[in-house]
């Protein structure tokens, strides 16, 4: 590589295992500039960090000052928000840390060029734009912190979320319908809403859509499912929002073939960027398979002790094959007559809820009667759905993970130095 006159840190000699075995080296130190990001980092990495996370308030300059006096951790998480020259500031940081450190960067800029400068030009392991959420931190930083190879599966689209009411009548279907509308109509993501309850077809009903026989056929003959069949079976609600539901006769009992959920979701992932499943929790193998195969679970409860009990039971379910963090917890109908308040709910759960939704019976009732999403007419409900979408983390920097090495703008990579990548 030609010398560009700027500092480059050589890779150290010796094995990476020897470096990791040092007793004076902590696992992770994080420098972030705001309380919201602190909470996202703390909760997002809680399941993968073996020791308490060393979280410090401050940005890259605070990190430089601290690292001049302390041993370099295995991983550094650096916030470059508010820094006028973040690339040069990170270059200054490279002078005071050991060369094999792996650096995770967060900041305010959300564009592909900056992402490439940070990760390819400077050699940082990963970059995430703010605002941070627990899910975003867990998905993009979690595997790295755990010492695993991060997977791009689900980052570029084809992510599935299951919205589950902890008990009947808590409003999970309403939330699933409006979440799908938000992704498909407002965010312009190719989205499908799946209602696996073949007898009721409630999700389609709430969108004033007719249910078809395609979902039943797909579940009974999964070997026939492909992305084209899945798309044809779904009914279009809008240009980028489809609904896949059934309304079979109550006297008929459709048979869900083994592996139907896996085949169905695989086909939908190839066609849609966001898949919202209105997944009830009931002793039905299909529902349990869907919960195990989605990328994120959302649990909806109302402010009652019975709902708290059921929430704790569902939180204790084992993670599925793709789920890497606990479910997003939505407290619905806050302020309902006779209900508990948020603090009482959180004390009973021994954790904070992620999203709260006020009790809005008139607005939601009118929307259901008209067959239209409540987010169109209720600003308060729309705000809650937008917050839920952020917590799920479906919307991320476009195609940042899709680009191939060496294709930085201009065809030439500008490299000041490299942090260690742990190869």
Helices and strands as residue ranges (DSSP letters): H 16-20, E 28-32, H 35-44, E 54-57, H 60-67, E 75-79, H 86-94, E 102-107, H 112-116, I 117-121, E 126-129, H 134-145, E 159-165, H 172-181, I 182-186, E 191-195, H 202-206, H 214-220, G 222-224, H 227-233, E 235-238, E 241-244, H 260-271, E 274-278, H 285-293, E 296-302, H 305-315, E 328-334, H 342-349, E 355-358, H 361-370, G 374-376, H 379-392, G 409-411
